[in-house]
Amino acid sequence: MPFSGLPESLQAKLHGRPKAVVSKERIKTRLSMEVARFRESGEGWQTRMDTAIKDSQ
């Protein structure tokens, strides 16, 4: 059955996550232990690191 053939209530549930207004690029890097401590600070560490990097510029 095509997606358009499903009931609208089910389409809304299956549509997925909306696109972010500001997209980010996935990168892979190695970090020193001092910087890697961001990860130990718990959930949201990537966002805090991103903010710290932007603030340092």
PDB file of N, CA, C, O and CB in Angstrom:
ATOM      1  N   MET A   1       0.845  -1.167   0.000  1.00  0.00           N
ATOM      2  CA  MET A   1       0.000   0.000   0.000  1.00  0.00           C
ATOM      3  C   MET A   1       0.897   1.239   0.000  1.00  0.00           C
ATOM      4  O   MET A   1       1.834   1.305   0.796  1.00  0.00           O
ATOM      5  CB  MET A   1      -0.965  -0.007   1.220  1.00  0.00           C
ATOM      6  N   PRO A   2       0.645   2.204  -0.852  1.00  0.00           N
ATOM      7  CA  PRO A   2       1.447   3.426  -0.854  1.00  0.00           C
ATOM      8  C   PRO A   2       1.187   4.258   0.406  1.00  0.00           C
ATOM      9  O   PRO A   2       0.124   4.167   1.019  1.00  0.00           O
ATOM     10  CB  PRO A   2       1.146   4.260  -2.111  1.00  0.00           C
ATOM     11  N   PHE A   3       2.170   5.059   0.770  1.00  0.00           N
ATOM     12  CA  PHE A   3       2.074   5.914   1.947  1.00  0.00           C
ATOM     13  C   PHE A   3       0.836   6.799   1.888  1.00  0.00           C
ATOM     14  O   PHE A   3       0.163   6.992   2.900  1.00  0.00           O
ATOM     15  CB  PHE A   3       3.326   6.773   2.081  1.00  0.00           C
ATOM     16  N   SER A   4       0.532   7.336   0.714  1.00  0.00           N
ATOM     17  CA  SER A   4      -0.623   8.234   0.555  1.00  0.00           C
ATOM     18  C   SER A   4      -1.946   7.500   0.774  1.00  0.00           C
ATOM     19  O   SER A   4      -2.974   8.141   0.994  1.00  0.00           O
ATOM     20  CB  SER A   4      -0.609   8.870  -0.841  1.00  0.00           C
ATOM     21  N   GLY A   5      -1.936   6.182   0.717  1.00  0.00           N
ATOM     22  CA  GLY A   5      -3.146   5.406   0.912  1.00  0.00           C
ATOM     23  C   GLY A   5      -3.458   5.150   2.380  1.00  0.00           C
ATOM     24  O   GLY A   5      -4.541   4.660   2.700  1.00  0.00           O
ATOM     25  N   LEU A   6      -2.545   5.466   3.262  1.00  0.00           N
ATOM     26  CA  LEU A   6      -2.769   5.260   4.684  1.00  0.00           C
ATOM     27  C   LEU A   6      -3.636   6.374   5.261  1.00  0.00           C
ATOM     28  O   LEU A   6      -3.668   7.475   4.709  1.00  0.00           O
ATOM     29  CB  LEU A   6      -1.435   5.184   5.429  1.00  0.00           C
ATOM     30  N   PRO A   7      -4.339   6.109   6.358  1.00  0.00           N
ATOM     31  CA  PRO A   7      -5.125   7.170   7.001  1.00  0.00           C
ATOM     32  C   PRO A   7      -4.205   8.309   7.449  1.00  0.00           C
ATOM     33  O   PRO A   7      -3.050   8.077   7.806  1.00  0.00           O
ATOM     34  CB  PRO A   7      -5.919   6.607   8.213  1.00  0.00           C
ATOM     35  N   GLU A   8      -4.729   9.550   7.429  1.00  0.00           N
ATOM     36  CA  GLU A   8      -3.917  10.716   7.775  1.00  0.00           C
ATOM     37  C   GLU A   8      -3.333  10.624   9.183  1.00  0.00           C
ATOM     38  O   GLU A   8      -2.206  11.059   9.415  1.00  0.00           O
ATOM     39  CB  GLU A   8      -4.747  11.977   7.650  1.00  0.00           C
ATOM     40  N   SER A   9      -4.094  10.059  10.125  1.00  0.00           N
ATOM     41  CA  SER A   9      -3.586   9.941  11.497  1.00  0.00           C
ATOM     42  C   SER A   9      -2.350   9.040  11.546  1.00  0.00           C
ATOM     43  O   SER A   9      -1.425   9.302  12.314  1.00  0.00           O
ATOM     44  CB  SER A   9      -4.683   9.388  12.432  1.00  0.00           C
ATOM     45  N   LEU A  10      -2.329   7.990  10.738  1.00  0.00           N
ATOM     46  CA  LEU A  10      -1.187   7.097  10.694  1.00  0.00           C
ATOM     47  C   LEU A  10      -0.034   7.735   9.917  1.00  0.00           C
ATOM     48  O   LEU A  10       1.127   7.544  10.278  1.00  0.00           O
ATOM     49  CB  LEU A  10      -1.582   5.758  10.065  1.00  0.00           C
ATOM     50  N   GLN A  11      -0.330   8.477   8.871  1.00  0.00           N
ATOM     51  CA  GLN A  11       0.712   9.171   8.112  1.00  0.00           C
ATOM     52  C   GLN A  11       1.471  10.139   9.016  1.00  0.00           C
ATOM     53  O   GLN A  11       2.694  10.241   8.925  1.00  0.00           O
ATOM     54  CB  GLN A  11       0.101   9.926   6.912  1.00  0.00           C
ATOM     55  N   ALA A  12       0.751  10.854   9.894  1.00  0.00           N
ATOM     56  CA  ALA A  12       1.380  11.817  10.797  1.00  0.00           C
ATOM     57  C   ALA A  12       2.342  11.115  11.748  1.00  0.00           C
ATOM     58  O   ALA A  12       3.396  11.662  12.070  1.00  0.00           O
ATOM     59  CB  ALA A  12       0.314  12.586  11.593  1.00  0.00           C
ATOM     60  N   LYS A  13       1.997   9.915  12.199  1.00  0.00           N
ATOM     61  CA  LYS A  13       2.853   9.170  13.117  1.00  0.00           C
ATOM     62  C   LYS A  13       4.078   8.605  12.412  1.00  0.00           C
ATOM     63  O   LYS A  13       5.141   8.489  13.021  1.00  0.00           O
ATOM     64  CB  LYS A  13       2.068   8.045  13.770  1.00  0.00           C
ATOM     65  N   LEU A  14       3.945   8.257  11.150  1.00  0.00           N
ATOM     66  CA  LEU A  14       5.032   7.618  10.405  1.00  0.00           C
ATOM     67  C   LEU A  14       5.889   8.610   9.631  1.00  0.00           C
ATOM     68  O   LEU A  14       6.897   8.225   9.039  1.00  0.00           O
ATOM     69  CB  LEU A  14       4.467   6.601   9.454  1.00  0.00           C
ATOM     70  N   HIS A  15       5.505   9.866   9.628  1.00  0.00           N
ATOM     71  CA  HIS A  15       6.190  10.854   8.794  1.00  0.00           C
ATOM     72  C   HIS A  15       7.622  11.093   9.239  1.00  0.00           C
ATOM     73  O   HIS A  15       8.462  11.453   8.415  1.00  0.00           O
ATOM     74  CB  HIS A  15       5.433  12.160   8.809  1.00  0.00           C
ATOM     75  N   GLY A  16       7.921  10.907  10.495  1.00  0.00           N
ATOM     76  CA  GLY A  16       9.288  11.070  10.975  1.00  0.00           C
ATOM     77  C   GLY A  16       9.545  12.431  11.569  1.00  0.00           C
ATOM     78  O   GLY A  16       8.651  13.267  11.694  1.00  0.00           O
ATOM     79  N   ARG A  17      10.778  12.623  11.926  1.00  0.00           N
ATOM     80  CA  ARG A  17      11.207  13.854  12.584  1.00  0.00           C
ATOM     81  C   ARG A  17      11.278  15.000  11.576  1.00  0.00           C
ATOM     82  O   ARG A  17      11.778  14.814  10.467  1.00  0.00           O
ATOM     83  CB  ARG A  17      12.575  13.655  13.269  1.00  0.00           C
ATOM     84  N   PRO A  18      10.786  16.176  11.948  1.00  0.00           N
ATOM     85  CA  PRO A  18      10.860  17.298  11.010  1.00  0.00           C
ATOM     86  C   PRO A  18      12.300  17.754  10.807  1.00  0.00           C
ATOM     87  O   PRO A  18      13.139  17.586  11.692  1.00  0.00           O
ATOM     88  CB  PRO A  18      10.008  18.467  11.509  1.00  0.00           C
ATOM     89  N   LYS A  19      12.584  18.328   9.647  1.00  0.00           N
ATOM     90  CA  LYS A  19      13.914  18.822   9.328  1.00  0.00           C
ATOM     91  C   LYS A  19      14.248  20.002  10.236  1.00  0.00           C
ATOM     92  O   LYS A  19      13.395  20.844  10.516  1.00  0.00           O
ATOM     93  CB  LYS A  19      14.008  19.231   7.838  1.00  0.00           C
ATOM     94  N   ALA A  20      15.487  20.053  10.689  1.00  0.00           N
ATOM     95  CA  ALA A  20      15.938  21.153  11.534  1.00  0.00           C
ATOM     96  C   ALA A  20      16.087  22.412  10.690  1.00  0.00           C
ATOM     97  O   ALA A  20      16.450  22.345   9.516  1.00  0.00           O
ATOM     98  CB  ALA A  20      17.275  20.803  12.236  1.00  0.00           C
ATOM     99  N   VAL A  21      15.804  23.549  11.293  1.00  0.00           N
ATOM    100  CA  VAL A  21      15.959  24.826  10.591  1.00  0.00           C
ATOM    101  C   VAL A  21      17.431  25.059  10.274  1.00  0.00           C
ATOM    102  O   VAL A  21      17.784  25.464   9.167  1.00  0.00           O
ATOM    103  CB  VAL A  21      15.392  25.999  11.439  1.00  0.00           C
ATOM    104  N   VAL A  22      18.285  24.797  11.264  1.00  0.00           N
ATOM    105  CA  VAL A  22      19.729  24.923  11.071  1.00  0.00           C
ATOM    106  C   VAL A  22      20.314  23.522  11.114  1.00  0.00           C
ATOM    107  O   VAL A  22      20.268  22.859  12.150  1.00  0.00           O
ATOM    108  CB  VAL A  22      20.387  25.854  12.161  1.00  0.00           C
ATOM    109  N   SER A  23      20.860  23.073  10.002  1.00  0.00           N
ATOM    110  CA  SER A  23      21.420  21.722   9.977  1.00  0.00           C
ATOM    111  C   SER A  23      22.882  21.760  10.391  1.00  0.00           C
ATOM    112  O   SER A  23      23.532  22.804  10.334  1.00  0.00           O
ATOM    113  CB  SER A  23      21.272  21.090   8.577  1.00  0.00           C
ATOM    114  N   LYS A  24      23.377  20.630  10.799  1.00  0.00           N
ATOM    115  CA  LYS A  24      24.760  20.511  11.233  1.00  0.00           C
ATOM    116  C   LYS A  24      25.423  19.411  10.422  1.00  0.00           C
ATOM    117  O   LYS A  24      24.753  18.545   9.860  1.00  0.00           O
ATOM    118  CB  LYS A  24      24.854  20.217  12.760  1.00  0.00           C
ATOM    119  N   GLU A  25      26.738  19.458  10.371  1.00  0.00           N
ATOM    120  CA  GLU A  25      27.502  18.471   9.633  1.00  0.00           C
ATOM    121  C   GLU A  25      28.080  17.457  10.604  1.00  0.00           C
ATOM    122  O   GLU A  25      28.653  17.823  11.631  1.00  0.00           O
ATOM    123  CB  GLU A  25      28.620  19.140   8.807  1.00  0.00           C
ATOM    124  N   ARG A  26      27.929  16.185  10.278  1.00  0.00           N
ATOM    125  CA  ARG A  26      28.502  15.128  11.116  1.00  0.00           C
ATOM    126  C   ARG A  26      29.983  15.018  10.775  1.00  0.00           C
ATOM    127  O   ARG A  26      30.358  14.872   9.612  1.00  0.00           O
ATOM    128  CB  ARG A  26      27.762  13.751  10.901  1.00  0.00           C
ATOM    129  N   ILE A  27      30.822  15.090  11.815  1.00  0.00           N
ATOM    130  CA  ILE A  27      32.263  14.940  11.625  1.00  0.00           C
ATOM    131  C   ILE A  27      32.789  13.934  12.631  1.00  0.00           C
ATOM    132  O   ILE A  27      32.124  13.617  13.617  1.00  0.00           O
ATOM    133  CB  ILE A  27      32.996  16.301  11.773  1.00  0.00           C
ATOM    134  N   LYS A  28      33.965  13.445  12.378  1.00  0.00           N
ATOM    135  CA  LYS A  28      34.618  12.502  13.266  1.00  0.00           C
ATOM    136  C   LYS A  28      35.983  13.093  13.608  1.00  0.00           C
ATOM    137  O   LYS A  28      36.746  13.458  12.714  1.00  0.00           O
ATOM    138  CB  LYS A  28      34.745  11.072  12.610  1.00  0.00           C
ATOM    139  N   THR A  29      36.289  13.186  14.895  1.00  0.00           N
ATOM    140  CA  THR A  29      37.568  13.755  15.298  1.00  0.00           C
ATOM    141  C   THR A  29      38.057  13.110  16.590  1.00  0.00           C
ATOM    142  O   THR A  29      37.276  12.536  17.349  1.00  0.00           O
ATOM    143  CB  THR A  29      37.450  15.276  15.471  1.00  0.00           C
ATOM    144  N   ARG A  30      39.344  13.215  16.820  1.00  0.00           N
ATOM    145  CA  ARG A  30      39.930  12.712  18.063  1.00  0.00           C
ATOM    146  C   ARG A  30      40.180  13.916  18.955  1.00  0.00           C
ATOM    147  O   ARG A  30      40.673  14.945  18.493  1.00  0.00           O
ATOM    148  CB  ARG A  30      41.263  11.898  17.803  1.00  0.00           C
ATOM    149  N   LEU A  31      39.842  13.789  20.219  1.00  0.00           N
ATOM    150  CA  LEU A  31      39.936  14.903  21.151  1.00  0.00           C
ATOM    151  C   LEU A  31      40.879  14.567  22.301  1.00  0.00           C
ATOM    152  O   LEU A  31      41.038  13.405  22.673  1.00  0.00           O
ATOM    153  CB  LEU A  31      38.551  15.269  21.687  1.00  0.00           C
ATOM    154  N   SER A  32      41.504  15.612  22.861  1.00  0.00           N
ATOM    155  CA  SER A  32      42.346  15.406  24.040  1.00  0.00           C
ATOM    156  C   SER A  32      41.449  15.040  25.215  1.00  0.00           C
ATOM    157  O   SER A  32      40.237  15.255  25.172  1.00  0.00           O
ATOM    158  CB  SER A  32      43.198  16.679  24.363  1.00  0.00           C
ATOM    159  N   MET A  33      42.042  14.492  26.250  1.00  0.00           N
ATOM    160  CA  MET A  33      41.270  14.077  27.418  1.00  0.00           C
ATOM    161  C   MET A  33      40.590  15.269  28.086  1.00  0.00           C
ATOM    162  O   MET A  33      39.489  15.123  28.617  1.00  0.00           O
ATOM    163  CB  MET A  33      42.172  13.358  28.420  1.00  0.00           C
ATOM    164  N   GLU A  34      41.219  16.443  28.072  1.00  0.00           N
ATOM    165  CA  GLU A  34      40.608  17.622  28.677  1.00  0.00           C
ATOM    166  C   GLU A  34      39.298  17.977  27.965  1.00  0.00           C
ATOM    167  O   GLU A  34      38.307  18.313  28.614  1.00  0.00           O
ATOM    168  CB  GLU A  34      41.583  18.815  28.631  1.00  0.00           C
ATOM    169  N   VAL A  35      39.299  17.902  26.656  1.00  0.00           N
ATOM    170  CA  VAL A  35      38.104  18.228  25.881  1.00  0.00           C
ATOM    171  C   VAL A  35      37.102  17.083  25.940  1.00  0.00           C
ATOM    172  O   VAL A  35      35.894  17.319  25.947  1.00  0.00           O
ATOM    173  CB  VAL A  35      38.473  18.537  24.421  1.00  0.00           C
ATOM    174  N   ALA A  36      37.581  15.864  25.983  1.00  0.00           N
ATOM    175  CA  ALA A  36      36.693  14.698  26.020  1.00  0.00           C
ATOM    176  C   ALA A  36      35.862  14.659  27.302  1.00  0.00           C
ATOM    177  O   ALA A  36      34.889  13.908  27.374  1.00  0.00           O
ATOM    178  CB  ALA A  36      37.507  13.412  25.892  1.00  0.00           C
ATOM    179  N   ARG A  37      36.218  15.439  28.299  1.00  0.00           N
ATOM    180  CA  ARG A  37      35.450  15.471  29.549  1.00  0.00           C
ATOM    181  C   ARG A  37      34.052  16.042  29.347  1.00  0.00           C
ATOM    182  O   ARG A  37      33.176  15.850  30.190  1.00  0.00           O
ATOM    183  CB  ARG A  37      36.190  16.290  30.597  1.00  0.00           C
ATOM    184  N   PHE A  38      33.837  16.744  28.236  1.00  0.00           N
ATOM    185  CA  PHE A  38      32.477  17.199  27.916  1.00  0.00           C
ATOM    186  C   PHE A  38      31.533  16.000  27.924  1.00  0.00           C
ATOM    187  O   PHE A  38      30.409  16.088  28.419  1.00  0.00           O
ATOM    188  CB  PHE A  38      32.437  17.924  26.529  1.00  0.00           C
ATOM    189  N   ARG A  39      31.996  14.887  27.375  1.00  0.00           N
ATOM    190  CA  ARG A  39      31.152  13.691  27.281  1.00  0.00           C
ATOM    191  C   ARG A  39      30.775  13.176  28.667  1.00  0.00           C
ATOM    192  O   ARG A  39      29.664  12.688  28.870  1.00  0.00           O
ATOM    193  CB  ARG A  39      31.871  12.588  26.488  1.00  0.00           C
ATOM    194  N   GLU A  40      31.693  13.286  29.610  1.00  0.00           N
ATOM    195  CA  GLU A  40      31.420  12.825  30.965  1.00  0.00           C
ATOM    196  C   GLU A  40      30.374  13.679  31.672  1.00  0.00           C
ATOM    197  O   GLU A  40      29.807  13.264  32.683  1.00  0.00           O
ATOM    198  CB  GLU A  40      32.696  12.814  31.771  1.00  0.00           C
ATOM    199  N   SER A  41      30.116  14.882  31.136  1.00  0.00           N
ATOM    200  CA  SER A  41      29.156  15.779  31.780  1.00  0.00           C
ATOM    201  C   SER A  41      27.709  15.381  31.497  1.00  0.00           C
ATOM    202  O   SER A  41      26.784  15.994  32.030  1.00  0.00           O
ATOM    203  CB  SER A  41      29.392  17.205  31.319  1.00  0.00           C
ATOM    204  N   GLY A  42      27.506  14.364  30.667  1.00  0.00           N
ATOM    205  CA  GLY A  42      26.171  13.814  30.460  1.00  0.00           C
ATOM    206  C   GLY A  42      25.486  14.271  29.185  1.00  0.00           C
ATOM    207  O   GLY A  42      26.100  14.854  28.292  1.00  0.00           O
ATOM    208  N   GLU A  43      24.205  13.988  29.132  1.00  0.00           N
ATOM    209  CA  GLU A  43      23.353  14.262  27.969  1.00  0.00           C
ATOM    210  C   GLU A  43      23.503  15.707  27.511  1.00  0.00           C
ATOM    211  O   GLU A  43      23.516  16.631  28.324  1.00  0.00           O
ATOM    212  CB  GLU A  43      21.883  13.965  28.298  1.00  0.00           C
ATOM    213  N   GLY A  44      23.616  15.889  26.206  1.00  0.00           N
ATOM    214  CA  GLY A  44      23.719  17.228  25.640  1.00  0.00           C
ATOM    215  C   GLY A  44      25.145  17.743  25.545  1.00  0.00           C
ATOM    216  O   GLY A  44      25.361  18.930  25.300  1.00  0.00           O
ATOM    217  N   TRP A  45      26.135  16.851  25.740  1.00  0.00           N
ATOM    218  CA  TRP A  45      27.523  17.300  25.748  1.00  0.00           C
ATOM    219  C   TRP A  45      27.954  17.826  24.392  1.00  0.00           C
ATOM    220  O   TRP A  45      28.776  18.741  24.328  1.00  0.00           O
ATOM    221  CB  TRP A  45      28.435  16.172  26.173  1.00  0.00           C
ATOM    222  N   GLN A  46      27.419  17.271  23.292  1.00  0.00           N
ATOM    223  CA  GLN A  46      27.812  17.762  21.974  1.00  0.00           C
ATOM    224  C   GLN A  46      27.352  19.202  21.772  1.00  0.00           C
ATOM    225  O   GLN A  46      28.076  20.015  21.198  1.00  0.00           O
ATOM    226  CB  GLN A  46      27.236  16.864  20.873  1.00  0.00           C
ATOM    227  N   THR A  47      26.148  19.512  22.244  1.00  0.00           N
ATOM    228  CA  THR A  47      25.621  20.865  22.112  1.00  0.00           C
ATOM    229  C   THR A  47      26.460  21.829  22.948  1.00  0.00           C
ATOM    230  O   THR A  47      26.766  22.931  22.492  1.00  0.00           O
ATOM    231  CB  THR A  47      24.134  20.920  22.542  1.00  0.00           C
ATOM    232  N   ARG A  48      26.834  21.432  24.162  1.00  0.00           N
ATOM    233  CA  ARG A  48      27.672  22.292  25.006  1.00  0.00           C
ATOM    234  C   ARG A  48      29.045  22.493  24.383  1.00  0.00           C
ATOM    235  O   ARG A  48      29.601  23.589  24.460  1.00  0.00           O
ATOM    236  CB  ARG A  48      27.816  21.693  26.411  1.00  0.00           C
ATOM    237  N   MET A  49      29.603  21.452  23.768  1.00  0.00           N
ATOM    238  CA  MET A  49      30.889  21.589  23.114  1.00  0.00           C
ATOM    239  C   MET A  49      30.775  22.507  21.898  1.00  0.00           C
ATOM    240  O   MET A  49      31.644  23.349  21.668  1.00  0.00           O
ATOM    241  CB  MET A  49      31.428  20.216  22.704  1.00  0.00           C
ATOM    242  N   ASP A  50      29.713  22.344  21.127  1.00  0.00           N
ATOM    243  CA  ASP A  50      29.480  23.201  19.959  1.00  0.00           C
ATOM    244  C   ASP A  50      29.401  24.670  20.389  1.00  0.00           C
ATOM    245  O   ASP A  50      29.979  25.542  19.739  1.00  0.00           O
ATOM    246  CB  ASP A  50      28.175  22.781  19.223  1.00  0.00           C
ATOM    247  N   THR A  51      28.688  24.938  21.480  1.00  0.00           N
ATOM    248  CA  THR A  51      28.568  26.303  21.994  1.00  0.00           C
ATOM    249  C   THR A  51      29.926  26.837  22.439  1.00  0.00           C
ATOM    250  O   THR A  51      30.268  27.983  22.144  1.00  0.00           O
ATOM    251  CB  THR A  51      27.572  26.353  23.162  1.00  0.00           C
ATOM    252  N   ALA A  52      30.700  26.022  23.145  1.00  0.00           N
ATOM    253  CA  ALA A  52      32.024  26.451  23.617  1.00  0.00           C
ATOM    254  C   ALA A  52      32.943  26.766  22.445  1.00  0.00           C
ATOM    255  O   ALA A  52      33.690  27.743  22.500  1.00  0.00           O
ATOM    256  CB  ALA A  52      32.660  25.368  24.507  1.00  0.00           C
ATOM    257  N   ILE A  53      32.906  25.972  21.400  1.00  0.00           N
ATOM    258  CA  ILE A  53      33.742  26.224  20.228  1.00  0.00           C
ATOM    259  C   ILE A  53      33.329  27.517  19.548  1.00  0.00           C
ATOM    260  O   ILE A  53      34.181  28.321  19.170  1.00  0.00           O
ATOM    261  CB  ILE A  53      33.657  25.053  19.240  1.00  0.00           C
ATOM    262  N   LYS A  54      32.020  27.725  19.389  1.00  0.00           N
ATOM    263  CA  LYS A  54      31.551  28.964  18.767  1.00  0.00           C
ATOM    264  C   LYS A  54      31.915  30.179  19.608  1.00  0.00           C
ATOM    265  O   LYS A  54      32.272  31.220  19.058  1.00  0.00           O
ATOM    266  CB  LYS A  54      30.041  28.913  18.554  1.00  0.00           C
ATOM    267  N   ASP A  55      31.832  30.066  20.937  1.00  0.00           N
ATOM    268  CA  ASP A  55      32.151  31.180  21.835  1.00  0.00           C
ATOM    269  C   ASP A  55      33.636  31.533  21.818  1.00  0.00           C
ATOM    270  O   ASP A  55      34.010  32.670  22.106  1.00  0.00           O
ATOM    271  CB  ASP A  55      31.725  30.843  23.252  1.00  0.00           C
ATOM    272  N   SER A  56      34.484  30.553  21.478  1.00  0.00           N
ATOM    273  CA  SER A  56      35.933  30.779  21.507  1.00  0.00           C
ATOM    274  C   SER A  56      36.445  31.462  20.239  1.00  0.00           C
ATOM    275  O   SER A  56      37.620  31.823  20.168  1.00  0.00           O
ATOM    276  CB  SER A  56      36.657  29.459  21.700  1.00  0.00           C
ATOM    277  N   GLN A  57      35.606  31.638  19.265  1.00  0.00           N
ATOM    278  CA  GLN A  57      36.050  32.230  17.990  1.00  0.00           C
ATOM    279  C   GLN A  57      36.058  33.721  18.042  1.00  0.00           C
ATOM    280  O   GLN A  57      36.404  34.371  17.056  1.00  0.00           O
ATOM    281  CB  GLN A  57      35.172  31.778  16.853  1.00  0.00           C
TER     282      GLN A  57
END
